[in-house]
Amino acid sequence: MKIAKIHLTNFKRFTDLLIDNIPSTSKLVLLIGANGSGKSSLFDAFAFIDAAIKRDVAQDEEFWNYFKKKNGTPVSVTINNDKNSEYILTDKNFPKPDIASTAFYGRTSFRQIPRLTRTSLGQGGIIDFQKDSDRPRFFIERDNRFENDVEKIAEVIVKEIFRLQQSGEQIRQKYINPINTAFNNIFGNENGTKLQLIEIIPPFEGKVAQITFHKGDSEFQYNYLSAGEKEVFNLLINLLSRASLYQDTVYFLDEMDLHLNTKLQFNLLKEITENWIPENCQLWTASHSLGFIEYAKQTDIASIIDFDDLDFDLPRVLTPEPKDNPDIYEIAVGKEFLPSLFHQRNC
């Protein structure tokens, strides 16, 4: 599924926001804007619809008040997709939409796991991956799915070994090699920077999972990855464990560029968009990074929506920015810094 138009009224930051004219060719929609400009509030709208679809989130007073800009005024979310279907939800009319339970899949920006903690399988409780039951209730909450994803992959590997008699090489081709190919595409393959996943051993006998990597002349565990490396591995493991369930889906992944430099930002967005998001799907992400903006500018399968410096107390209509508009870079590099960046010394 791909979104062609979304209309929000009295929702979080927005009095009346319409995002329109998103081309059906847009596999990626990049939201740009400063911190606090409202990008993540749009993802809350996707989570709002997701809650209606799955019907596994309690819709109490706290739930409704979280989404309302003004009390006493209805919340409304309307989405039109590329198949000419329209879905309208309000707090007065919150039926289960006639749409697949896997139509939306989101990750909050609070998903970093600095170290592995579980010492046995199942410590995260019973997880229904089809219903995405371990997702946060609200988009401002911590996303703790990483260790669930590790356990899920380990469970699938064991089943394939015993039930399908998969060989070690077949398992490596399906679960190790895709991650290592992505690592090469994102981090490069120079000996000093080449990161390779060696093994994933789930938590057993009171010990945390053993996720081992090779880099340079060293082998080390997950806990010793850099913050940027953990961010990338977290995303890849999540998509590897769940993407088969979400094949006609709007993915909304907030701030994928955390802890990454400009070159790695570009490489990551390119890799995720082109190789990890299924073809019938659409990826929405938010950023103010130069690398993400540059990739979205270069590719024909992306649209850029600019949230920066707008008063959302007023009605707003946003459409994709022209790719030749240099102002899309200002959120990453302010105009006041450009003279110093391009200043040349007199010889």
C-alpha positions, 0 to 999 in steps of 0.5 A: 500500500502507498499513501497518496493523500492524508488529511488531519484535523485537530490532531497533535500539532495540526489544526488542519493539515493536508498532505497531497499529490504524493506520486504513486511512484514514491516508494520513499516519503522523506519528511524534513524539518527542524526538531519540534516541527511536527514530523513525528506527529504525522507518524502518530496519525499512522499509529492512530489508524494502526490502533484502529485496525488492530484493536489491541490498544485500549481507547481510554481517555488518555488515548484520546487526549494524547491525539487531540490538539484541543479538547472538545473538538473532534480528532479526524484522520483521513487517508487516501491510498494509491488504490483509490480507497479512503479511510476516515477515522475520528474519536467519535467514529472509530470503527475497525477500517476495512483494511489489512491488519498489516497495512502499517508498521512503525518504529519510534526513534527510541529504539536503541538497546545499548546492551543485551539484557535477557538471559533466557528465551521468552522474557519479553512475554508472548508476542504476536508478530502478526498483530505487532503486539509488542509495539509501543502504545504511543509513538513517544514511548520506547520501542523494545522490539530488538531482543524480541526480533533476535529471539524470533530469528533464532526460533525460525532458524531452529524450526527450519533446521529441524522441520525443513532440514535446512543446511548451515549454508542455507541458513547463512544465505537467508539470515546472515548474508543479507545483513553482511551485504547490507553492512558492506553497502552501508559501512564499506568493505575496507578492512578497518571498517568492514563489519561482518556478522558471524553468529546469533546465539539466543539467550540460554543457561542464564547468559545473554544472547551471543551476537558476534561480529568481525571487524579488522582483526577482532571479534567482538559482541553486540555490546561493543558496537558503536552507537551508529552500528547498533542503530543499523543492526537494530533496523536490519534485524527488525526488518529481517524478522518481520518484513515477510509479514508486511508485504503491502504496508506503509512503513513509518520509521522515525529518525533512522539516521541517528548516530550516523555521519553524512555518508553513512546516512545516504548509504543507509537510506538507499539500502533500506529503501531499495533492498529491505522495503518490499516493492508494494510498500512505502517508507515514510521517515523523518530527518534533518540530515544532509545524507537523507536529503541528498539521497531523496533528491537523487532518486526518482522513487522519493518525495520530500515534504518540508515541515520547517518553519510553519505555523500549524495553528493555521490550515496548511496544504503541503505537497512534495518539494521540487527536487531542484529547490535548493532550500531543501538543504537549508534544514541540514546546512543553514544559509548563515553557515554557507559563506564559511563553508565555501570561503577560500583563502587568498593565496 
